[in-house]
Amino acid sequence: MYDLNEIIDRYKAEIVRRAKKVYKSSYEVAKYLNISQSTVHRLISRYCK
């Protein structure tokens, strides 16, 4: 059985990790993903440890 929230969470984590590898600053990641820098900080803290 699939859990949609889990699938979305895994996909979001992969996107954040890849963007962080390419763009070294949170400002550049935020610009690339079209989200706020504070959201990027929160996502990096959650997914890139």
TORDO-83307 format. One record per atom (N, C-alpha, C): atom name; x, y, z. Coordinates in Angstrom, 3 decimals, padded with zeros to 6 digits, always signed. Example, Ala and Ser with C-alpha at 12.3 -4.5 7.8 and 13.67 -1.06 7.14 Angstrom:
<kolkols>
KOLKOL at        x        y        z
KOLKOL  N +013.190 -005.690 +007.800
KOLKOL CA +012.300 -004.500 +007.800
KOLKOL  C +013.200 -003.300 +007.800
KOLKOL  N +012.850 -002.250 +007.080
KOLKOL CA +013.670 -001.060 +007.140
KOLKOL  C +012.900 +000.030 +007.870
</kolkols>
This chain:
<kolkols>
KOLKOL at        x        y        z
KOLKOL  N +000.842 -001.175 +000.000
KOLKOL CA +000.000 +000.000 +000.000
KOLKOL  C +000.893 +001.246 +000.000
KOLKOL  N +000.496 +002.282 -000.692
KOLKOL CA +001.249 +003.518 -000.801
KOLKOL  C +000.732 +004.564 +000.182
KOLKOL  N +001.654 +005.303 +000.738
KOLKOL CA +001.315 +006.435 +001.594
KOLKOL  C +001.754 +007.692 +000.855
KOLKOL  N +000.810 +008.431 +000.341
KOLKOL CA +001.112 +009.591 -000.491
KOLKOL  C +002.003 +010.594 +000.230
KOLKOL  N +001.745 +010.861 +001.488
KOLKOL CA +002.559 +011.825 +002.230
KOLKOL  C +004.008 +011.360 +002.339
KOLKOL  N +004.226 +010.093 +002.530
KOLKOL CA +005.584 +009.554 +002.611
KOLKOL  C +006.299 +009.672 +001.263
KOLKOL  N +005.600 +009.386 +000.201
KOLKOL CA +006.179 +009.494 -001.145
KOLKOL  C +006.552 +010.940 -001.448
KOLKOL  N +005.670 +011.864 -001.132
KOLKOL CA +005.939 +013.284 -001.362
KOLKOL  C +007.119 +013.742 -000.519
KOLKOL  N +007.190 +013.299 +000.733
KOLKOL CA +008.282 +013.665 +001.623
KOLKOL  C +009.624 +013.165 +001.092
KOLKOL  N +009.671 +011.950 +000.602
KOLKOL CA +010.905 +011.403 +000.033
KOLKOL  C +011.333 +012.177 -001.208
KOLKOL  N +010.379 +012.510 -002.053
KOLKOL CA +010.673 +013.254 -003.272
KOLKOL  C +011.183 +014.657 -002.938
KOLKOL  N +010.537 +015.297 -001.976
KOLKOL CA +010.960 +016.628 -001.531
KOLKOL  C +012.384 +016.583 -000.978
KOLKOL  N +012.691 +015.564 -000.201
KOLKOL CA +014.033 +015.408 +000.360
KOLKOL  C +015.071 +015.279 -000.750
KOLKOL  N +014.772 +014.504 -001.760
KOLKOL CA +015.708 +014.312 -002.875
KOLKOL  C +015.924 +015.618 -003.636
KOLKOL  N +014.884 +016.369 -003.857
KOLKOL CA +015.001 +017.653 -004.557
KOLKOL  C +015.885 +018.607 -003.762
KOLKOL  N +015.666 +018.689 -002.464
KOLKOL CA +016.448 +019.592 -001.617
KOLKOL  C +017.913 +019.170 -001.591
KOLKOL  N +018.174 +017.890 -001.441
KOLKOL CA +019.564 +017.404 -001.418
KOLKOL  C +020.292 +017.701 -002.722
KOLKOL  N +019.639 +017.464 -003.837
KOLKOL CA +020.271 +017.729 -005.138
KOLKOL  C +020.508 +019.222 -005.351
KOLKOL  N +019.547 +020.038 -004.989
KOLKOL CA +019.700 +021.487 -005.147
KOLKOL  C +020.834 +021.993 -004.267
KOLKOL  N +020.963 +021.458 -003.067
KOLKOL CA +022.026 +021.880 -002.158
KOLKOL  C +023.403 +021.504 -002.694
KOLKOL  N +023.505 +020.381 -003.401
KOLKOL CA +024.782 +019.990 -003.995
KOLKOL  C +025.184 +020.941 -005.127
KOLKOL  N +024.214 +021.364 -005.907
KOLKOL CA +024.493 +022.222 -007.063
KOLKOL  C +024.702 +023.674 -006.635
KOLKOL  N +023.808 +024.167 -005.797
KOLKOL CA +023.839 +025.561 -005.352
KOLKOL  C +024.314 +025.582 -003.908
KOLKOL  N +025.453 +026.191 -003.670
KOLKOL CA +026.085 +026.121 -002.353
KOLKOL  C +025.404 +026.997 -001.305
KOLKOL  N +024.775 +028.078 -001.700
KOLKOL CA +024.147 +028.953 -000.704
KOLKOL  C +022.643 +028.721 -000.639
KOLKOL  N +022.101 +028.971 +000.534
KOLKOL CA +020.649 +028.804 +000.704
KOLKOL  C +019.890 +029.827 -000.140
KOLKOL  N +020.493 +030.991 -000.364
KOLKOL CA +019.867 +031.991 -001.218
KOLKOL  C +019.684 +031.449 -002.640
KOLKOL  N +020.725 +030.814 -003.181
KOLKOL CA +020.649 +030.270 -004.539
KOLKOL  C +019.666 +029.109 -004.614
KOLKOL  N +019.633 +028.268 -003.595
KOLKOL CA +018.671 +027.155 -003.553
KOLKOL  C +017.251 +027.715 -003.546
KOLKOL  N +017.018 +028.732 -002.728
KOLKOL CA +015.690 +029.340 -002.645
KOLKOL  C +015.266 +029.923 -003.986
KOLKOL  N +016.201 +030.592 -004.625
KOLKOL CA +015.901 +031.184 -005.936
KOLKOL  C +015.579 +030.093 -006.959
KOLKOL  N +016.371 +029.031 -006.973
KOLKOL CA +016.169 +027.925 -007.915
KOLKOL  C +014.817 +027.231 -007.684
KOLKOL  N +014.463 +027.006 -006.418
KOLKOL CA +013.221 +026.296 -006.101
KOLKOL  C +012.011 +027.227 -006.000
KOLKOL  N +012.271 +028.541 -006.130
KOLKOL CA +011.205 +029.541 -006.051
KOLKOL  C +010.450 +029.467 -004.717
KOLKOL  N +011.222 +029.384 -003.630
KOLKOL CA +010.669 +029.382 -002.279
KOLKOL  C +011.490 +030.351 -001.436
KOLKOL  N +011.007 +030.662 -000.236
KOLKOL CA +011.722 +031.607 +000.613
KOLKOL  C +012.984 +030.978 +001.192
KOLKOL  N +013.911 +031.852 +001.562
KOLKOL CA +015.165 +031.379 +002.127
KOLKOL  C +014.927 +030.718 +003.487
KOLKOL  N +013.963 +031.201 +004.252
KOLKOL CA +013.664 +030.577 +005.542
KOLKOL  C +013.114 +029.169 +005.350
KOLKOL  N +012.333 +028.960 +004.307
KOLKOL CA +011.832 +027.616 +004.001
KOLKOL  C +012.985 +026.700 +003.613
KOLKOL  N +013.929 +027.226 +002.846
KOLKOL CA +015.104 +026.440 +002.468
KOLKOL  C +015.879 +026.020 +003.707
KOLKOL  N +016.086 +026.938 +004.629
KOLKOL CA +016.799 +026.597 +005.868
KOLKOL  C +016.088 +025.471 +006.609
KOLKOL  N +014.794 +025.577 +006.696
KOLKOL CA +013.997 +024.550 +007.385
KOLKOL  C +014.113 +023.203 +006.673
KOLKOL  N +014.036 +023.200 +005.359
KOLKOL CA +014.126 +021.962 +004.594
KOLKOL  C +015.524 +021.342 +004.670
KOLKOL  N +016.548 +022.174 +004.608
KOLKOL CA +017.919 +021.676 +004.711
KOLKOL  C +018.150 +021.074 +006.102
KOLKOL  N +017.656 +021.739 +007.121
KOLKOL CA +017.793 +021.193 +008.472
KOLKOL  C +017.102 +019.844 +008.604
KOLKOL  N +015.989 +019.703 +007.939
KOLKOL CA +015.215 +018.467 +008.034
KOLKOL  C +015.809 +017.334 +007.198
KOLKOL  N +016.250 +017.631 +005.992
KOLKOL CA +016.626 +016.581 +005.046
KOLKOL  C +018.124 +016.390 +004.809
KOLKOL  N +018.951 +017.306 +005.239
KOLKOL CA +020.371 +017.228 +004.901
KOLKOL  C +021.255 +017.067 +006.135
KOLKOL  N +020.906 +016.180 +006.979
KOLKOL CA +021.739 +015.921 +008.165
KOLKOL  C +022.414 +014.589 +008.071
</kolkols>
